[in-house]
Structure formats: C-alpha cells, structure tokens
C-alpha cells in the first residue's frame, strides 16, 4: 500500500507495510496457544466443581452459593486489579497468576483422596477467582499490545473461537472423566493446564510499555480514574449499567443448567459434559462471526441482538425437557454471550488510552459483576424451592428487557 505526499514541487513516496495476518505474528500465536490450553483445562473445572458439590450435598442452592462466593471474591479483586495491572510488568503478572491457580487447584484432587471436603472448595475457589480476575484484566490489556488497535476485534474473535473449540473437547472429556474416576480428577487437569499456560506465556514478548513510577498517582485516585473514564463515555456508561443487570441474571445459569440435566431430567455426568460441549459450539460460531457482523451492522445492533438472543435461549430452556433441545438452546445462549462480550471488550480496548486500560477494565468489571454473586445465590435458591423452569423463564424474559432498554441508550447508535 502506498500514498503520495506533495511537498513543494516534488513528490515524497512512502510505503506503508501491509498488516501481517494474525497467524504469522509469533507472539500472538504463542499467547493464543497458551490461552487455548488454559481454557481447555478451565472447561474441566467448569463442570467438575459444581459436580463435586452436587455429589457431596445434592443441593443446587449449595452449588449457587459456591458460585456466589467465587463471584464475590472476583468483584472485590476487580476493584484493585486495574491499579495493579497498570503498575507492574504484565507478563510476570500473567505467569504468576497461572502458577498460583495451578497450585491451588492441584490441592483439590489430592485432598479429595481422603474423601469429599466441600469446605476446601469454599476456600480455594474464592482465591482462584480473585487471582483469575487479576489475570483477566491483564489479559485484556496485553491483547492490544500484541496486535494493535486495527486487529482487535479479529484477535478477540480468534481467541474466543479457539477457546470455545477447546470448550467443545473439554466438557466431553470432563464429563467422561468425572463419570469414570470422579470430578476431582477433572479439577487436576485444570491445574496442569495453568502450568502449561504459564510456560508458554514466558516466551511471549509484549510491546506495551510498563507504566513508570513518574506516571503513578495515589491509590484512591487510581481507583477513581477508571470509573471516571466510564462515566464520561456515553456508550461505556450505558453498557456498564445494562451489564450490571444482565450479569445478575446470568451468573448462576451454569449451575441451573447442570441441576436441570442431573436432577430434573435424570441424566448422568457424561450427558452434562456433552451438552456443555454442544453449547461451546455456539461460542465458536459467535466468535467467528462477530467481527464480520460488526462491520456489517455496527456495534449497537450486534450487541443488542446478542443479548436478546441470550434471553430467548434461557427462556426456551424453561419449557423443554429434551436434551438435544437444551443443548441447542445452550449453544444459542453462549453464541449471544460470546458476541456481546467480544464487542464490548473490543470497544473498550479501542477507545481507552493505553495507560488507563487496566484501570478502566477493572472498573468496568467491578461495576458489571457487583450484584452478580447475589443473583447467582438467589436464582439457585429460587430454583431449589420453585423449580428450574419458572426461574429460567423469568431470567430469560428479563434479559430480553435488557436488550430492549439498550435501544433507548447511546448503544443503539454506536
């Protein structure tokens, strides 16, 4: 690609090098592989931890309580995560977070050899979720440093697509492994995946310049900086409010789905894994389509339509008792959630100045998930007392209302 610049009576010809495809960018490819392996392991824990609780207690409310405790720890960590990410070497941070989770998740299958120890889950999961939030904020900040602003949506879509592909294989293997040797072994696989991810990340070179001491301000001012940026951006401000409600409604849906399959429909761990794997196909589809859909229809239409799709899918799960239909609706929910999440993440990365990206991401997620743990606890408690069907129907209808409300905000024209 070339352009001509007239200077006086002459012509200055300069050549702008073409943007390299993502698959030819070494550091992105290594990072891509590391995160895919990590998600493969995470998909084991996503199924195994709720199954451990259900196996030991038989209660969906206890499953929801574990999700709520973990979510609350993540919210607390999100308050400070951005400040930490913007102040430290991000590669070392990511590697350290992976190693901590490797050790903590690795303890669970060892202790479980002595018998079910549900109390251990309530100790390990909050710490891992807090560390995971720190990792997630760092993860968002380094993607832009790997590929640049112009390829962000494509890069996020690729990362989400391959992560979802790993999520197809992971649940099937986790369900089979849990049925064969017990859910605790599946958690051990997750621990190993964090170790491999840490090793890969060591070899990634990030171009982002660490924030120097001269650029740092006081802790309280740092905490307010991210929230102030969100408040000044109309689209981000609207997204924060609507995702606050959406997260309240959806954080506990994984527990709800597992309980419906195991308790209401009477299926085993292997079926749970298969359904979750089919659902992950929706994430792959959404991740591969989101960049193109955003170019065609714009951010507002894609985000709003994706949230509406999530709501319709959740409501549909309320009335069906057929496992294939549940799996298909789960795929639609994850497709919508994946597209909405990729759009909002890419938008934040595009418009946020590099030195603020950690703090803005931290503030966004803190506010988004502030009420989500309470929502998970309430939804699963209601499901245990009123049944999963009416709870899923109510949650789905409310998600559709969230999408409708977005039409009356700056999101519509974004």
GUZAMI-272367 format. One record per residue (C-alpha): residue in three letters; x, y, z. Coordinates in nm, 3 decimals. Example, Ala and Ser with C-alpha at 12.3 -4.5 7.8 and 13.67 -1.06 7.14 Angstrom:
<recs>
rec res->Ala east->1.230 north->-0.450 up->0.780 .
rec res->Ser east->1.367 north->-0.106 up->0.714 .
</recs>
This chain:
<recs>
rec res->Unk east->0.000 north->0.000 up->0.000 .
rec res->Unk east->0.148 north->0.337 up->-0.091 .
rec res->Unk east->0.050 north->0.702 up->-0.074 .
rec res->Unk east->0.191 north->1.024 up->-0.215 .
rec res->Unk east->0.265 north->1.337 up->-0.011 .
rec res->Unk east->0.318 north->1.666 up->-0.201 .
rec res->Unk east->0.595 north->1.881 up->-0.054 .
rec res->Unk east->0.673 north->2.193 up->-0.255 .
rec res->Unk east->0.720 north->2.098 up->-0.620 .
rec res->Unk east->0.828 north->1.737 up->-0.554 .
rec res->Unk east->0.666 north->1.415 up->-0.453 .
rec res->Unk east->0.763 north->1.209 up->-0.149 .
rec res->Unk east->0.668 north->0.846 up->-0.196 .
rec res->Unk east->0.643 north->0.634 up->0.116 .
rec res->Unk east->0.539 north->0.274 up->0.153 .
rec res->Unk east->0.330 north->0.157 up->0.448 .
rec res->Unk east->0.399 north->-0.210 up->0.516 .
rec res->Unk east->0.089 north->-0.429 up->0.500 .
rec res->Unk east->-0.056 north->-0.560 up->0.825 .
rec res->Unk east->0.058 north->-0.917 up->0.881 .
rec res->Unk east->-0.212 north->-1.182 up->0.929 .
rec res->Unk east->-0.255 north->-1.284 up->1.290 .
rec res->Unk east->-0.137 north->-1.640 up->1.230 .
rec res->Unk east->0.201 north->-1.503 up->1.114 .
rec res->Unk east->0.259 north->-1.295 up->1.428 .
rec res->Unk east->0.474 north->-1.517 up->1.655 .
rec res->Unk east->0.396 north->-1.358 up->1.990 .
rec res->Unk east->0.023 north->-1.355 up->1.927 .
rec res->Unk east->0.029 north->-1.720 up->1.815 .
rec res->Unk east->0.216 north->-1.832 up->2.130 .
rec res->Unk east->-0.021 north->-1.632 up->2.351 .
rec res->Unk east->-0.313 north->-1.773 up->2.155 .
rec res->Unk east->-0.195 north->-2.130 up->2.216 .
rec res->Unk east->-0.137 north->-2.065 up->2.587 .
rec res->Unk east->-0.487 north->-1.931 up->2.641 .
rec res->Unk east->-0.647 north->-2.211 up->2.440 .
rec res->Unk east->-0.477 north->-2.471 up->2.660 .
rec res->Unk east->-0.579 north->-2.282 up->2.973 .
rec res->Unk east->-0.943 north->-2.267 up->2.864 .
rec res->Unk east->-0.931 north->-2.638 up->2.781 .
rec res->Unk east->-0.842 north->-2.704 up->3.143 .
rec res->Unk east->-1.092 north->-2.448 up->3.271 .
rec res->Unk east->-1.371 north->-2.627 up->3.090 .
rec res->Unk east->-1.292 north->-2.929 up->3.308 .
rec res->Unk east->-1.328 north->-2.724 up->3.628 .
rec res->Unk east->-1.643 north->-2.552 up->3.497 .
rec res->Unk east->-1.819 north->-2.886 up->3.515 .
rec res->Unk east->-1.618 north->-3.060 up->3.786 .
rec res->Unk east->-1.658 north->-2.807 up->4.068 .
rec res->Unk east->-2.040 north->-2.793 up->4.058 .
rec res->Unk east->-2.047 north->-3.172 up->4.024 .
rec res->Unk east->-1.828 north->-3.207 up->4.333 .
rec res->Unk east->-2.075 north->-3.000 up->4.534 .
rec res->Unk east->-2.380 north->-3.175 up->4.391 .
rec res->Unk east->-2.222 north->-3.515 up->4.452 .
rec res->Unk east->-2.149 north->-3.430 up->4.816 .
rec res->Unk east->-2.464 north->-3.232 up->4.906 .
rec res->Unk east->-2.729 north->-3.290 up->4.637 .
rec res->Unk east->-2.823 north->-2.921 up->4.659 .
rec res->Unk east->-2.841 north->-2.669 up->4.374 .
rec res->Unk east->-2.852 north->-2.392 up->4.636 .
rec res->Unk east->-2.512 north->-2.506 up->4.765 .
rec res->Unk east->-2.384 north->-2.503 up->4.407 .
rec res->Unk east->-2.512 north->-2.148 up->4.368 .
rec res->Unk east->-2.357 north->-2.046 up->4.698 .
rec res->Unk east->-2.015 north->-2.164 up->4.578 .
rec res->Unk east->-2.060 north->-1.969 up->4.255 .
rec res->Unk east->-2.167 north->-1.663 up->4.458 .
rec res->Unk east->-1.866 north->-1.684 up->4.691 .
rec res->Unk east->-1.630 north->-1.711 up->4.397 .
rec res->Unk east->-1.804 north->-1.427 up->4.216 .
rec res->Unk east->-1.787 north->-1.203 up->4.522 .
rec res->Unk east->-1.412 north->-1.262 up->4.551 .
rec res->Unk east->-1.372 north->-1.169 up->4.185 .
rec res->Unk east->-1.567 north->-0.845 up->4.235 .
rec res->Unk east->-1.350 north->-0.744 up->4.531 .
rec res->Unk east->-1.035 north->-0.825 up->4.335 .
rec res->Unk east->-1.160 north->-0.626 up->4.036 .
rec res->Unk east->-1.161 north->-0.308 up->4.245 .
rec res->Unk east->-0.781 north->-0.321 up->4.274 .
rec res->Unk east->-0.688 north->-0.529 up->3.968 .
rec res->Unk east->-0.662 north->-0.237 up->3.729 .
rec res->Unk east->-0.429 north->-0.045 up->3.958 .
rec res->Unk east->-0.201 north->-0.349 up->3.988 .
rec res->Unk east->-0.205 north->-0.424 up->3.614 .
rec res->Unk east->-0.118 north->-0.066 up->3.519 .
rec res->Unk east->0.176 north->-0.061 up->3.764 .
rec res->Unk east->0.358 north->-0.393 up->3.714 .
rec res->Unk east->0.520 north->-0.598 up->3.440 .
rec res->Unk east->0.222 north->-0.763 up->3.275 .
rec res->Unk east->0.396 north->-1.079 up->3.154 .
rec res->Unk east->0.522 north->-1.159 up->3.503 .
rec res->Unk east->0.175 north->-1.090 up->3.638 .
rec res->Unk east->0.009 north->-1.333 up->3.396 .
rec res->Unk east->0.266 north->-1.605 up->3.464 .
rec res->Unk east->0.233 north->-1.559 up->3.841 .
rec res->Unk east->-0.147 north->-1.581 up->3.828 .
rec res->Unk east->-0.129 north->-1.905 up->3.630 .
rec res->Unk east->0.117 north->-2.060 up->3.876 .
rec res->Unk east->-0.093 north->-1.969 up->4.180 .
rec res->Unk east->-0.401 north->-2.128 up->4.027 .
rec res->Unk east->-0.202 north->-2.435 up->3.926 .
rec res->Unk east->-0.102 north->-2.495 up->4.288 .
rec res->Unk east->-0.443 north->-2.422 up->4.443 .
rec res->Unk east->-0.648 north->-2.630 up->4.201 .
rec res->Unk east->-0.388 north->-2.905 up->4.229 .
rec res->Unk east->-0.460 north->-2.934 up->4.602 .
rec res->Unk east->-0.824 north->-3.035 up->4.545 .
rec res->Unk east->-0.776 north->-3.382 up->4.390 .
rec res->Unk east->-0.503 north->-3.461 up->4.644 .
rec res->Unk east->-0.726 north->-3.378 up->4.943 .
rec res->Unk east->-1.027 north->-3.547 up->4.781 .
rec res->Unk east->-0.840 north->-3.877 up->4.803 .
rec res->Unk east->-0.929 north->-3.869 up->5.174 .
rec res->Unk east->-1.296 north->-3.814 up->5.096 .
rec res->Unk east->-1.527 north->-3.523 up->4.995 .
rec res->Unk east->-1.415 north->-3.198 up->5.156 .
rec res->Unk east->-1.666 north->-2.935 up->5.042 .
rec res->Unk east->-1.518 north->-2.677 up->5.279 .
rec res->Unk east->-1.199 north->-2.684 up->5.072 .
rec res->Unk east->-1.386 north->-2.564 up->4.763 .
rec res->Unk east->-1.518 north->-2.263 up->4.954 .
rec res->Unk east->-1.158 north->-2.179 up->5.047 .
rec res->Unk east->-0.984 north->-2.244 up->4.716 .
rec res->Unk east->-1.237 north->-2.109 up->4.466 .
rec res->Unk east->-1.257 north->-1.751 up->4.604 .
rec res->Unk east->-0.877 north->-1.716 up->4.594 .
rec res->Unk east->-0.860 north->-1.862 up->4.243 .
rec res->Unk east->-1.141 north->-1.635 up->4.125 .
rec res->Unk east->-0.966 north->-1.329 up->4.269 .
rec res->Unk east->-0.640 north->-1.426 up->4.100 .
rec res->Unk east->-0.836 north->-1.505 up->3.785 .
rec res->Unk east->-0.982 north->-1.155 up->3.783 .
rec res->Unk east->-0.632 north->-1.011 up->3.809 .
rec res->Unk east->-0.528 north->-1.231 up->3.518 .
rec res->Unk east->-0.835 north->-1.137 up->3.312 .
rec res->Unk east->-0.771 north->-0.763 up->3.345 .
rec res->Unk east->-0.407 north->-0.816 up->3.248 .
rec res->Unk east->-0.517 north->-1.034 up->2.958 .
rec res->Unk east->-0.735 north->-0.758 up->2.814 .
rec res->Unk east->-0.453 north->-0.504 up->2.831 .
rec res->Unk east->-0.194 north->-0.720 up->2.654 .
rec res->Unk east->-0.404 north->-0.819 up->2.352 .
rec res->Unk east->-0.381 north->-0.467 up->2.213 .
rec res->Unk east->-0.006 north->-0.464 up->2.271 .
rec res->Unk east->0.023 north->-0.782 up->2.065 .
rec res->Unk east->-0.183 north->-0.693 up->1.758 .
rec res->Unk east->-0.258 north->-0.318 up->1.758 .
rec res->Unk east->-0.593 north->-0.143 up->1.754 .
rec res->Unk east->-0.683 north->-0.227 up->1.392 .
rec res->Unk east->-0.693 north->-0.604 up->1.451 .
rec res->Unk east->-0.853 north->-0.608 up->1.795 .
rec res->Unk east->-1.198 north->-0.741 up->1.707 .
rec res->Unk east->-1.045 north->-1.008 up->1.483 .
rec res->Unk east->-0.791 north->-1.106 up->1.750 .
rec res->Unk east->-1.053 north->-1.123 up->2.024 .
rec res->Unk east->-1.275 north->-1.327 up->1.794 .
rec res->Unk east->-0.991 north->-1.571 up->1.720 .
rec res->Unk east->-0.906 north->-1.607 up->2.087 .
rec res->Unk east->-1.269 north->-1.666 up->2.177 .
rec res->Unk east->-1.324 north->-1.907 up->1.887 .
rec res->Unk east->-1.033 north->-2.136 up->1.970 .
rec res->Unk east->-1.112 north->-2.110 up->2.340 .
rec res->Unk east->-1.462 north->-2.226 up->2.255 .
rec res->Unk east->-1.320 north->-2.506 up->2.039 .
rec res->Unk east->-1.126 north->-2.619 up->2.344 .
rec res->Unk east->-1.453 north->-2.582 up->2.531 .
rec res->Unk east->-1.611 north->-2.839 up->2.299 .
rec res->Unk east->-1.350 north->-3.104 up->2.372 .
rec res->Unk east->-1.311 north->-3.014 up->2.741 .
rec res->Unk east->-1.668 north->-3.076 up->2.864 .
rec res->Unk east->-1.695 north->-3.409 up->2.679 .
rec res->Unk east->-1.367 north->-3.528 up->2.828 .
rec res->Unk east->-1.451 north->-3.381 up->3.169 .
rec res->Unk east->-1.791 north->-3.549 up->3.175 .
rec res->Unk east->-1.644 north->-3.885 up->3.074 .
rec res->Unk east->-1.356 north->-3.849 up->3.322 .
rec res->Unk east->-1.592 north->-3.746 up->3.602 .
rec res->Unk east->-1.816 north->-4.043 up->3.531 .
rec res->Unk east->-1.514 north->-4.277 up->3.526 .
rec res->Unk east->-1.284 north->-4.152 up->3.804 .
rec res->Unk east->-1.482 north->-3.873 up->3.974 .
rec res->Unk east->-1.497 north->-3.493 up->3.930 .
rec res->Unk east->-1.187 north->-3.432 up->4.145 .
rec res->Unk east->-0.961 north->-3.575 up->3.876 .
rec res->Unk east->-1.104 north->-3.330 up->3.624 .
rec res->Unk east->-1.002 north->-3.042 up->3.853 .
rec res->Unk east->-0.648 north->-3.180 up->3.846 .
rec res->Unk east->-0.645 north->-3.148 up->3.466 .
rec res->Unk east->-0.730 north->-2.779 up->3.509 .
rec res->Unk east->-0.430 north->-2.738 up->3.740 .
rec res->Unk east->-0.197 north->-2.887 up->3.480 .
rec res->Unk east->-0.333 north->-2.657 up->3.209 .
rec res->Unk east->-0.241 north->-2.350 up->3.414 .
rec res->Unk east->0.117 north->-2.475 up->3.438 .
rec res->Unk east->0.142 north->-2.518 up->3.061 .
rec res->Unk east->-0.013 north->-2.174 up->3.005 .
rec res->Unk east->0.244 north->-2.014 up->3.237 .
rec res->Unk east->0.530 north->-2.182 up->3.050 .
rec res->Unk east->0.403 north->-2.058 up->2.713 .
rec res->Unk east->0.349 north->-1.702 up->2.837 .
rec res->Unk east->0.713 north->-1.681 up->2.949 .
rec res->Unk east->0.812 north->-1.679 up->2.580 .
rec res->Unk east->0.571 north->-1.404 up->2.471 .
rec res->Unk east->0.709 north->-1.056 up->2.408 .
rec res->Unk east->0.462 north->-0.776 up->2.482 .
rec res->Unk east->0.517 north->-0.441 up->2.317 .
rec res->Unk east->0.323 north->-0.243 up->2.577 .
rec res->Unk east->0.543 north->-0.005 up->2.777 .
rec res->Unk east->0.510 north->-0.061 up->3.154 .
rec res->Unk east->0.382 north->0.239 up->3.347 .
rec res->Unk east->0.680 north->0.410 up->3.511 .
rec res->Unk east->0.695 north->0.547 up->3.864 .
rec res->Unk east->0.653 north->0.905 up->3.743 .
rec res->Unk east->0.316 north->0.817 up->3.592 .
rec res->Unk east->0.171 north->0.670 up->3.910 .
rec res->Unk east->-0.066 north->0.855 up->4.133 .
rec res->Unk east->-0.220 north->0.776 up->4.470 .
rec res->Unk east->-0.417 north->0.455 up->4.514 .
rec res->Unk east->-0.753 north->0.626 up->4.572 .
rec res->Unk east->-0.709 north->0.845 up->4.268 .
rec res->Unk east->-0.612 north->0.542 up->4.060 .
rec res->Unk east->-0.929 north->0.362 up->4.169 .
rec res->Unk east->-1.145 north->0.659 up->4.070 .
rec res->Unk east->-0.973 north->0.714 up->3.734 .
rec res->Unk east->-1.125 north->0.410 up->3.564 .
rec res->Unk east->-1.477 north->0.485 up->3.686 .
rec res->Unk east->-1.443 north->0.850 up->3.580 .
rec res->Unk east->-1.348 north->0.744 up->3.226 .
rec res->Unk east->-1.653 north->0.516 up->3.204 .
rec res->Unk east->-1.879 north->0.794 up->3.327 .
rec res->Unk east->-1.757 north->1.033 up->3.056 .
rec res->Unk east->-1.810 north->0.782 up->2.772 .
rec res->Unk east->-2.186 north->0.757 up->2.695 .
rec res->Unk east->-2.172 north->0.412 up->2.534 .
rec res->Unk east->-1.948 north->0.261 up->2.803 .
rec res->Unk east->-2.164 north->0.417 up->3.074 .
rec res->Unk east->-2.477 north->0.259 up->2.927 .
rec res->Unk east->-2.305 north->-0.076 up->2.881 .
rec res->Unk east->-2.194 north->-0.077 up->3.244 .
rec res->Unk east->-2.548 north->-0.023 up->3.372 .
rec res->Unk east->-2.713 north->-0.280 up->3.146 .
rec res->Unk east->-2.445 north->-0.544 up->3.202 .
rec res->Unk east->-2.489 north->-0.494 up->3.577 .
rec res->Unk east->-2.844 north->-0.628 up->3.536 .
rec res->Unk east->-2.751 north->-0.891 up->3.276 .
rec res->Unk east->-2.475 north->-1.038 up->3.496 .
rec res->Unk east->-2.713 north->-1.051 up->3.793 .
rec res->Unk east->-2.946 north->-1.266 up->3.582 .
rec res->Unk east->-2.692 north->-1.499 up->3.421 .
rec res->Unk east->-2.402 north->-1.579 up->3.655 .
rec res->Unk east->-2.588 north->-1.873 up->3.811 .
rec res->Unk east->-2.719 north->-2.020 up->3.485 .
rec res->Unk east->-2.440 north->-2.277 up->3.455 .
rec res->Unk east->-2.541 north->-2.425 up->3.792 .
rec res->Unk east->-2.906 north->-2.407 up->3.688 .
rec res->Unk east->-2.839 north->-2.596 up->3.364 .
rec res->Unk east->-2.637 north->-2.870 up->3.533 .
rec res->Unk east->-2.903 north->-2.914 up->3.802 .
rec res->Unk east->-3.180 north->-2.933 up->3.541 .
rec res->Unk east->-2.996 north->-3.204 up->3.348 .
rec res->Unk east->-2.898 north->-3.406 up->3.657 .
rec res->Unk east->-3.196 north->-3.356 up->3.888 .
rec res->Unk east->-3.496 north->-3.265 up->3.672 .
rec res->Unk east->-3.416 north->-3.479 up->3.367 .
rec res->Unk east->-3.222 north->-3.757 up->3.541 .
rec res->Unk east->-2.909 north->-3.771 up->3.328 .
rec res->Unk east->-2.550 north->-3.854 up->3.427 .
rec res->Unk east->-2.221 north->-3.660 up->3.428 .
rec res->Unk east->-2.136 north->-3.771 up->3.077 .
rec res->Unk east->-2.458 north->-3.616 up->2.941 .
rec res->Unk east->-2.378 north->-3.292 up->3.123 .
rec res->Unk east->-2.038 north->-3.282 up->2.954 .
rec res->Unk east->-2.187 north->-3.349 up->2.611 .
rec res->Unk east->-2.449 north->-3.076 up->2.649 .
rec res->Unk east->-2.186 north->-2.826 up->2.760 .
rec res->Unk east->-1.967 north->-2.924 up->2.465 .
rec res->Unk east->-2.252 north->-2.868 up->2.218 .
rec res->Unk east->-2.312 north->-2.534 up->2.386 .
rec res->Unk east->-1.950 north->-2.437 up->2.326 .
rec res->Unk east->-2.010 north->-2.476 up->1.953 .
rec res->Unk east->-2.230 north->-2.169 up->1.986 .
rec res->Unk east->-1.939 north->-1.974 up->2.129 .
rec res->Unk east->-1.722 north->-2.078 up->1.833 .
rec res->Unk east->-1.986 north->-1.969 up->1.585 .
rec res->Unk east->-2.040 north->-1.635 up->1.756 .
rec res->Unk east->-1.668 north->-1.566 up->1.788 .
rec res->Unk east->-1.604 north->-1.636 up->1.420 .
rec res->Unk east->-1.897 north->-1.420 up->1.306 .
rec res->Unk east->-1.870 north->-1.122 up->1.540 .
rec res->Unk east->-1.607 north->-0.921 up->1.350 .
rec res->Unk east->-1.796 north->-0.953 up->1.023 .
rec res->Unk east->-2.133 north->-0.880 up->1.181 .
rec res->Unk east->-1.995 north->-0.570 up->1.350 .
rec res->Unk east->-1.859 north->-0.441 up->1.017 .
rec res->Unk east->-2.196 north->-0.500 up->0.852 .
rec res->Unk east->-2.442 north->-0.384 up->1.117 .
rec res->Unk east->-2.242 north->-0.182 up->1.369 .
rec res->Unk east->-2.171 north->-0.227 up->1.737 .
rec res->Unk east->-2.515 north->-0.131 up->1.868 .
rec res->Unk east->-2.716 north->-0.373 up->1.657 .
rec res->Unk east->-2.484 north->-0.667 up->1.721 .
rec res->Unk east->-2.461 north->-0.612 up->2.097 .
rec res->Unk east->-2.836 north->-0.560 up->2.142 .
rec res->Unk east->-2.928 north->-0.856 up->1.921 .
rec res->Unk east->-2.681 north->-1.080 up->2.104 .
rec res->Unk east->-2.827 north->-1.001 up->2.446 .
rec res->Unk east->-3.180 north->-1.058 up->2.315 .
rec res->Unk east->-3.068 north->-1.396 up->2.175 .
rec res->Unk east->-2.936 north->-1.490 up->2.518 .
rec res->Unk east->-3.267 north->-1.409 up->2.681 .
rec res->Unk east->-3.473 north->-1.607 up->2.431 .
rec res->Unk east->-3.244 north->-1.908 up->2.470 .
rec res->Unk east->-3.267 north->-1.906 up->2.850 .
rec res->Unk east->-3.645 north->-1.874 up->2.838 .
rec res->Unk east->-3.659 north->-2.167 up->2.596 .
rec res->Unk east->-3.471 north->-2.394 up->2.837 .
rec res->Unk east->-3.759 north->-2.341 up->3.081 .
rec res->Unk east->-4.016 north->-2.531 up->2.876 .
rec res->Unk east->-3.820 north->-2.808 up->2.707 .
rec res->Unk east->-3.734 north->-3.145 up->2.860 .
rec res->Unk east->-3.548 north->-3.277 up->2.556 .
rec res->Unk east->-3.171 north->-3.295 up->2.599 .
rec res->Unk east->-3.091 north->-3.213 up->2.231 .
rec res->Unk east->-3.310 north->-2.902 up->2.252 .
rec res->Unk east->-3.147 north->-2.798 up->2.580 .
rec res->Unk east->-2.806 north->-2.837 up->2.415 .
rec res->Unk east->-2.913 north->-2.629 up->2.112 .
rec res->Unk east->-3.053 north->-2.353 up->2.331 .
rec res->Unk east->-2.734 north->-2.358 up->2.538 .
rec res->Unk east->-2.540 north->-2.308 up->2.216 .
rec res->Unk east->-2.757 north->-2.007 up->2.125 .
rec res->Unk east->-2.706 north->-1.857 up->2.470 .
rec res->Unk east->-2.329 north->-1.893 up->2.451 .
rec res->Unk east->-2.321 north->-1.761 up->2.094 .
rec res->Unk east->-2.505 north->-1.448 up->2.202 .
rec res->Unk east->-2.297 north->-1.405 up->2.514 .
rec res->Unk east->-1.976 north->-1.453 up->2.320 .
rec res->Unk east->-2.066 north->-1.194 up->2.057 .
rec res->Unk east->-2.182 north->-0.939 up->2.314 .
rec res->Unk east->-1.870 north->-0.990 up->2.524 .
rec res->Unk east->-1.631 north->-0.965 up->2.230 .
rec res->Unk east->-1.800 north->-0.646 up->2.109 .
rec res->Unk east->-1.787 north->-0.471 up->2.446 .
rec res->Unk east->-1.427 north->-0.580 up->2.514 .
rec res->Unk east->-1.308 north->-0.465 up->2.172 .
rec res->Unk east->-1.481 north->-0.129 up->2.209 .
rec res->Unk east->-1.311 north->-0.065 up->2.545 .
rec res->Unk east->-0.973 north->-0.162 up->2.404 .
rec res->Unk east->-1.021 north->0.065 up->2.103 .
rec res->Unk east->-1.117 north->0.386 up->2.281 .
rec res->Unk east->-0.927 north->0.362 up->2.611 .
rec res->Unk east->-0.578 north->0.515 up->2.630 .
rec res->Unk east->-0.309 north->0.252 up->2.695 .
rec res->Unk east->-0.203 north->0.384 up->3.040 .
rec res->Unk east->-0.567 north->0.366 up->3.158 .
rec res->Unk east->-0.669 north->0.034 up->3.006 .
rec res->Unk east->-0.614 north->-0.175 up->3.318 .
rec res->Unk east->-0.799 north->0.063 up->3.546 .
rec res->Unk east->-1.088 north->0.113 up->3.303 .
rec res->Unk east->-1.127 north->-0.263 up->3.254 .
rec res->Unk east->-1.111 north->-0.316 up->3.628 .
rec res->Unk east->-1.376 north->-0.051 up->3.697 .
rec res->Unk east->-1.599 north->-0.186 up->3.420 .
rec res->Unk east->-1.591 north->-0.542 up->3.551 .
rec res->Unk east->-1.626 north->-0.435 up->3.914 .
rec res->Unk east->-1.945 north->-0.247 up->3.836 .
rec res->Unk east->-2.071 north->-0.512 up->3.592 .
rec res->Unk east->-2.038 north->-0.800 up->3.838 .
rec res->Unk east->-2.109 north->-0.615 up->4.162 .
rec res->Unk east->-2.450 north->-0.778 up->4.206 .
rec res->Unk east->-2.385 north->-1.098 up->4.009 .
rec res->Unk east->-2.289 north->-1.315 up->4.311 .
rec res->Unk east->-2.614 north->-1.220 up->4.483 .
rec res->Unk east->-2.800 north->-1.302 up->4.163 .
rec res->Unk east->-2.640 north->-1.647 up->4.141 .
rec res->Unk east->-2.733 north->-1.723 up->4.502 .
rec res->Unk east->-3.091 north->-1.601 up->4.458 .
rec res->Unk east->-3.150 north->-1.780 up->4.126 .
rec res->Unk east->-3.028 north->-2.116 up->4.253 .
rec res->Unk east->-3.214 north->-2.077 up->4.583 .
rec res->Unk east->-3.532 north->-1.998 up->4.392 .
rec res->Unk east->-3.473 north->-2.295 up->4.160 .
rec res->Unk east->-3.444 north->-2.533 up->4.456 .
rec res->Unk east->-3.773 north->-2.407 up->4.606 .
rec res->Unk east->-3.976 north->-2.317 up->4.295 .
rec res->Unk east->-3.819 north->-2.532 up->4.023 .
rec res->Unk east->-3.573 north->-2.452 up->3.747 .
rec res->Unk east->-3.834 north->-2.389 up->3.477 .
rec res->Unk east->-4.004 north->-2.076 up->3.620 .
rec res->Unk east->-3.669 north->-1.932 up->3.729 .
rec res->Unk east->-3.517 north->-1.980 up->3.382 .
rec res->Unk east->-3.828 north->-1.830 up->3.217 .
rec res->Unk east->-3.813 north->-1.522 up->3.439 .
rec res->Unk east->-3.439 north->-1.474 up->3.388 .
rec res->Unk east->-3.474 north->-1.508 up->3.010 .
rec res->Unk east->-3.758 north->-1.256 up->2.991 .
rec res->Unk east->-3.557 north->-1.007 up->3.195 .
rec res->Unk east->-3.258 north->-1.048 up->2.960 .
rec res->Unk east->-3.481 north->-0.958 up->2.667 .
rec res->Unk east->-3.590 north->-0.648 up->2.858 .
rec res->Unk east->-3.222 north->-0.553 up->2.900 .
rec res->Unk east->-3.178 north->-0.571 up->2.521 .
rec res->Unk east->-3.491 north->-0.363 up->2.471 .
rec res->Unk east->-3.366 north->-0.100 up->2.715 .
rec res->Unk east->-3.042 north->-0.072 up->2.512 .
rec res->Unk east->-3.246 north->0.065 up->2.221 .
rec res->Unk east->-3.313 north->0.378 up->2.427 .
rec res->Unk east->-2.946 north->0.443 up->2.509 .
rec res->Unk east->-2.639 north->0.562 up->2.311 .
rec res->Unk east->-2.560 north->0.194 up->2.248 .
rec res->Unk east->-2.817 north->0.194 up->1.967 .
rec res->Unk east->-2.619 north->0.436 up->1.752 .
rec res->Unk east->-2.271 north->0.321 up->1.849 .
</recs>
